[in-house]
Amino acid sequence: MTQRTFTVAGAGPVGSLLSISLARHGYRVGLYEGRPDSRKTNIYQGKSINIALSDRGWTSLEKIGICAEAKNRAIPMYHRAVHDIDGEVTALPYGREGDAIWSVSRSGINEQLLDIADDEANITTYFEHRLVDVDFETAKASFRLGDEDELAVQPDYLFGADGAHSKVRRLAHDLPGCSHSQTVMPQCYIELNVPADSDGSHKLEKNALHIWPRKDFMLIALPNTDGTFTCTLFLNASGDPSFESLTERSAVQAFFEANFADALDCLERPIDVFMEKTAAPLFLVQVSPWSFNDKVGLIGDAAHAIVPFYGQGMNCGFEDCAELDALIAEHDHDWRRIFPAYERARKPNADAIAELSKRNFVEMSDLSGDREFRVRKKIEAKFSERFPELWTPLYSMVTFSPDVPYSEALRIGDAQDAVMERIMALPGITEDWDEQYVMDRLFGLASETFGDRK
Ligand SMILES: Cc1cc2nc3c(=O)[nH]c(=O)nc-3n(C[C@H](O)[C@H](O)[C@H](O)COP(=O)(O)OP(=O)(O)OC[C@H]3O[C@@H](n4cnc5c(N)ncnc54)[C@H](O)[C@@H]3O)c2cc1C
């Protein structure tokens, strides 16, 4: 039998991982990336942009046979370090002792996957090849090289792994039966930097994700291995305060002094950077179907761009790859069965993490303000410690429980919410939260709701 061929458009983390998986199943893969090769051109200009990778991401890499060597270059973050407005810092653990999310360099993990792809005989990678057209009947694709030259390729199948602004997805919008939606969030973001101390050490606690939650806006900081932190300021696009309202340098200075006084001591030129940078929008994309004519599919952000408030976008894209990897074997390379099975397995989960991520802005940005919220978290943590078979907090299900699909986490999380609302309605709960009667009441309600879960 002749070797079947795949074109993968987009050599981001998901396209690279998908290509490795396909190549290891025996397909001949052409991996096409619009940008130059970052390993040769320093397109990131020495900037360390990082993201949080959690158990779902690592487990998916391992399922595809990529040993999680990247973990050696990642920094575990065991808790949130919450900076309140007076500069007091409180540690809020992410889960049980030892549970951590990992700060990894976005370009670093991408380049590591590209290195592995280079070692696969079945993969050829083409940089500066921008996909411009797809024939959804045949999977034939056209790429632009530079300003004028075009190249047409005719694979057996094609995957669009070309990110949140996916060209493949936008071309598919015109197909009959394709529906899509885009939700633009009120918040935009800019990235700021905390440089390393003069001896190369971290200026803030290294093994934590730092958050300055201010209800309608927030600043976060994730550590890099070179002693720096990458910070992200999430702020409304319009209203007051907002990127639109803060146009005067003095107003920006006053905004930082009033809200992030302790961060001002360590941020690198925050006012200049705020004035210079254009804030990037945040949006979610949903599309249906995820495959067309059993020839062309979507994966990663191209299929489900979500907002970053749960730190799950890349984790979710890696899970897509692991699911597909398993389905190729299960359905013996029959793509008429694999494409629909992939969508059935993954779309409900992508929709669920999109919803959870949207909701998590409120949770993150209100962390320090709301006393009831903190009491509630303490009750849940204590109960879950005592009765793990009855209760895993939502954050732990999403982040530390790769065996629980996102859709299941959302469903159970909503049921837990209803139970906790009844607990939080008990008179005097903020004072009594540590009393035995609270545990007893919660045990009764949780047993009623989840007792037969297993
Ligand atoms: C501020 C922010 C913070 C985030 N934090 C986290 C986090 O903590 N944890 C987490 O898991 N996720 C996080 N994410 C999400 C994560 O970055 C994405 O989910 C992930 O990068 C998706 O990978 P991808 O390969 O699908 O898409 P991308 O990373 O966007 O890669 C797509 C690739 O396709 C290429 N491309 C685009 N168009 C074309 C074309 N026409 N032809 C050829 N190539 C093309 C692009 O150049 C790019 O290399 C965050 C996102 C943002 C914006």
The ligand as an SDF file (V2000), in Angstrom:
LIG
                    3D

 53 58  0  0  0  0  0  0  0  0999 V2000
   -2.0790   35.5760   27.1710 C   0  0  0  0  0  0  0  0  0  0  0  0
   -2.2000   34.0880   26.9640 C   0  0  0  0  0  0  0  0  0  0  0  0
   -1.8530   33.2180   27.9940 C   0  0  0  0  0  0  0  0  0  0  0  0
   -1.9730   31.8420   27.8310 C   0  0  0  0  0  0  0  0  0  0  0  0
   -1.6540   31.0090   28.8650 N   0  0  0  0  0  0  0  0  0  0  0  0
   -1.8130   29.6740   28.7390 C   0  0  0  0  0  0  0  0  0  0  0  0
   -1.4900   28.7970   29.8240 C   0  0  0  0  0  0  0  0  0  0  0  0
   -1.0680   29.2430   30.8990 O   0  0  0  0  0  0  0  0  0  0  0  0
   -1.6590   27.4560   29.6430 N   0  0  0  0  0  0  0  0  0  0  0  0
   -2.1230   26.9220   28.4680 C   0  0  0  0  0  0  0  0  0  0  0  0
   -2.2500   25.6910   28.3650 O   0  0  0  0  0  0  0  0  0  0  0  0
   -2.4320   27.7280   27.4190 N   0  0  0  0  0  0  0  0  0  0  0  0
   -2.2850   29.0830   27.5240 C   0  0  0  0  0  0  0  0  0  0  0  0
   -2.5850   29.9120   26.4770 N   0  0  0  0  0  0  0  0  0  0  0  0
   -3.1170   29.3040   25.2300 C   0  0  0  0  0  0  0  0  0  0  0  0
   -2.0070   28.7240   24.3650 C   0  0  0  0  0  0  0  0  0  0  0  0
   -1.0380   29.6950   24.0630 O   0  0  0  0  0  0  0  0  0  0  0  0
   -2.6460   28.1820   23.0890 C   0  0  0  0  0  0  0  0  0  0  0  0
   -3.7370   27.3600   23.4180 O   0  0  0  0  0  0  0  0  0  0  0  0
   -1.6590   27.3760   22.2740 C   0  0  0  0  0  0  0  0  0  0  0  0
   -0.5890   28.1740   21.8560 O   0  0  0  0  0  0  0  0  0  0  0  0
   -2.3750   26.7680   21.0690 C   0  0  0  0  0  0  0  0  0  0  0  0
   -1.4650   26.0870   20.2810 O   0  0  0  0  0  0  0  0  0  0  0  0
   -1.7540   25.9080   18.7190 P   0  0  0  0  0  0  0  0  0  0  0  0
   -0.5570   25.1790   18.1860 O   0  0  0  0  0  0  0  0  0  0  0  0
   -3.1130   25.3500   18.5210 O   0  0  0  0  0  0  0  0  0  0  0  0
   -1.8220   27.3910   18.1410 O   0  0  0  0  0  0  0  0  0  0  0  0
   -0.6550   28.4760   18.0600 P   0  0  0  0  0  0  0  0  0  0  0  0
    0.2430   28.3900   19.2250 O   0  0  0  0  0  0  0  0  0  0  0  0
   -1.3330   29.7840   17.7980 O   0  0  0  0  0  0  0  0  0  0  0  0
    0.1690   28.0420   16.7710 O   0  0  0  0  0  0  0  0  0  0  0  0
   -0.3770   28.1850   15.4730 C   0  0  0  0  0  0  0  0  0  0  0  0
    0.7690   28.2280   14.4800 C   0  0  0  0  0  0  0  0  0  0  0  0
    0.2190   28.3250   13.1590 O   0  0  0  0  0  0  0  0  0  0  0  0
    0.9350   29.3000   12.4240 C   0  0  0  0  0  0  0  0  0  0  0  0
    0.0380   29.8220   11.3920 N   0  0  0  0  0  0  0  0  0  0  0  0
   -0.9970   30.6820   11.5470 C   0  0  0  0  0  0  0  0  0  0  0  0
   -1.6010   30.9040   10.3630 N   0  0  0  0  0  0  0  0  0  0  0  0
   -0.9440   30.1550    9.4510 C   0  0  0  0  0  0  0  0  0  0  0  0
   -1.0940   29.9590    8.0360 C   0  0  0  0  0  0  0  0  0  0  0  0
   -2.0620   30.5870    7.3460 N   0  0  0  0  0  0  0  0  0  0  0  0
   -0.2340   29.1140    7.4200 N   0  0  0  0  0  0  0  0  0  0  0  0
    0.7440   28.4720    8.1020 C   0  0  0  0  0  0  0  0  0  0  0  0
    0.9550   28.6290    9.4360 N   0  0  0  0  0  0  0  0  0  0  0  0
    0.1110   29.4620   10.0910 C   0  0  0  0  0  0  0  0  0  0  0  0
    1.3340   30.3380   13.4740 C   0  0  0  0  0  0  0  0  0  0  0  0
    2.4270   31.1200   13.0220 O   0  0  0  0  0  0  0  0  0  0  0  0
    1.6720   29.4550   14.6570 C   0  0  0  0  0  0  0  0  0  0  0  0
    3.0120   29.0360   14.6540 O   0  0  0  0  0  0  0  0  0  0  0  0
   -2.4540   31.3010   26.6070 C   0  0  0  0  0  0  0  0  0  0  0  0
   -2.8010   32.1620   25.5560 C   0  0  0  0  0  0  0  0  0  0  0  0
   -2.6830   33.5360   25.7350 C   0  0  0  0  0  0  0  0  0  0  0  0
   -3.0750   34.4510   24.6010 C   0  0  0  0  0  0  0  0  0  0  0  0
  1  2  1  0
  2  3  1  0
  2 52  2  0
  3  4  2  0
  4  5  1  0
  4 50  1  0
  5  6  2  0
  6  7  1  0
  6 13  1  0
  7  8  2  0
  7  9  1  0
  9 10  1  0
 10 11  2  0
 10 12  1  0
 12 13  2  0
 13 14  1  0
 14 15  1  0
 14 50  1  0
 15 16  1  0
 16 17  1  0
 16 18  1  0
 18 19  1  0
 18 20  1  0
 20 21  1  0
 20 22  1  0
 22 23  1  0
 23 24  1  0
 24 25  2  0
 24 26  1  0
 24 27  1  0
 27 28  1  0
 28 29  2  0
 28 30  1  0
 28 31  1  0
 31 32  1  0
 32 33  1  0
 33 34  1  0
 33 48  1  0
 34 35  1  0
 35 36  1  0
 35 46  1  0
 36 37  1  0
 36 45  1  0
 37 38  2  0
 38 39  1  0
 39 40  1  0
 39 45  2  0
 40 41  1  0
 40 42  2  0
 42 43  1  0
 43 44  2  0
 44 45  1  0
 46 47  1  0
 46 48  1  0
 48 49  1  0
 50 51  2  0
 51 52  1  0
 52 53  1  0
M  END
$$$$
